């Protein structure tokens, strides 16, 4: 019995000892409900803390923080706490003992508390992770890549190592969250091949994920924005997931998505229509500076005037509480809506002026752009901003940053440009891309205009800099060997310098790369050719061949860009391409954004194509209603362009396809448009007017700026009887050209009804065609001038077009020659 009691006692001591040996520190940490409790446990157990304790404590501190709204987080307070310093010291001493997962988690958590990247703890954690990088699981590798991005190491060899690992193990990544985080982190380093592979894998995983997790598609869109690559099928999938989750998106997420869409030039009518009521719902709950700023940026551009006024009033009340970056965001939103609320502008400017030392170079450039486009007057602020730009310029070594600073510096007034600025540009110009060279040339041209002393000084720094720009531009084109990269540089390259100095070399380079034209780059190349207004049959023929062959691979949104140069530049050897494009558009007609379908319809109409399915879709009541709703949320410029193209398409259909029975419903629009415009006759038009009067036997036989049915404006109109004799008008012309070239409208200018012609008489329209009616590299007539001629002939006119290069030629250098030219064109066509 005694031995039994002893055994029982030993067992109780053993069990009690097991309880005592349990990790009491870990238990204390696990029951903590707030940061101060965690720090209290750390303070009481400094000597007992193991690597597991340190990891748990740091992880819990960050978990408590991330559960709070942004404005309620106390990151700074925690970081400055003595016990947090204890955790940092202990973590640094125990790095070698950490498991792989713990190591990366620790680094991630400390960076969330804004521990400096130069801190020895962070540097040692990064170094240790690098040593273990090949054995890290993908989840830890993804988190480690985010840490490197936080440390501005996106372009480091270490990130290159991670990119290589992902390339090798891509097929094994099954978690879309892990993949998308990696995609964002390594976006600066991905090759075109890896880019396509990542997009393909992301598209596969997106189909299998929970659609409620909208952050995954947001990261995919962010990746595409980072690499400036818009893959439309994947964008459409992401957009559908955002629409499913619209009721769960807050102003911050919506603002972020809209910013990404804007960067990709992606517009979704459905998204815009869903966003507006959702943002309106959260107005009352967005009362703190953080959430309100996001709401203001997202909602103000699309809100009604009443809601916009309310937002501006709230912004005025919260202005003094805004952070420097919130003030910048509000300023950019005010610029977008072209606000004239001077009180609010002054408030925002005062916040900005107090915090100028906080802004980075890119933020200063954004700030100057916003204030400049708002026409905000504050010489003192601009002087300070200019000094800040000059300081940035002195220490900047990256070509894109110097170019960015140069661009905004040229906006600001200055009496004389500092020599250091030109020296800095000269130092980086040989490294610049074509779009950067173009930006610098525009800035130099501004400075030349503002400083007359340089104009005739051929040895000036400005002249030498322009010569260097010309040389660097030509050399870059001559060395270019990849069409895709060249098109990326040419995307935003335009202006006088490019046209005069590099256009010919650019076309030579494009022809040299003609074999690289592929269905993937066809839309970009077509967009460029349209923009420069340059017709090149070899390139267009090659584009047509490639597009016809792979029309099923080109996303239907790319069809518009593909056919654009053929229609705009009036290249008529593309019938097969138009037929293939129409089939593709018809098959996907319901997926187009309304404004894009209008632009597409007009582009086809330029080339005399009117597919019935497309026309009936555009002019249906349902479509027009959807278009009106979409236009409320588009920029003013795109809205005006779309409305104009809809009118022109409506006119073309009425004139060329009366069998479709589409009504003409733009009468009021055209009358208002006509009232807003002012007609000014060029010296050549005034000259033609006088000569026509002499040729026709009197100025009363010529009418000026005649408005036809369907609101075409004919430069000059006359009527010839069946014997080719001019008929005087019963009333004098209601439009007359003054000595200064102004065309004065009479009281009957709005009346588009016309006098009944005698039997056999012919109405003649004489139009002067300036350089805008032709391609820049030839006398080839553009599509819009040809369509105008076509429509005037349907209206019963004999159309005489007077090209500027013929009227100003050496052959027509005397009044008699001009008169003979007009007689030949007026009477020759009728007699033949």
Helices and strands as residue ranges (DSSP letters): H 2-20, H 24-30, H 35-44, G 46-48, H 51-66, G 70-72, H 75-79, H 82-93, G 95-97, H 100-112, H 120-131, G 133-135, H 138-150, H 157-169, G 170-172, H 176-185, G 187-189, H 192-206, H 214-227, H 232-244, G 246-248, H 251-264, H 269-281, H 289-299, G 300-302, H 305-318, G 319-321, H 324-336, H 342-354, G 356-358, H 361-373, H 379-395, H 399-409, H 419-428, G 429-431, H 434-450, G 452-454, H 461-479, H 483-490, H 496-497, I 498-502, H 503-512, G 514-516, H 522-532, H 537-549, H 558-568, H 575-587, G 589-591, H 594-606, H 612-618, H 621-631, H 636-656, G 658-660, H 667-676, H 683-696, G 699-701, E 703-707, G 709-711, E 713-720, E 735-737, E 743-745, E 762-769, G 771-773, H 783-794, E 797-803, H 804-807, G 810-812, H 815-831
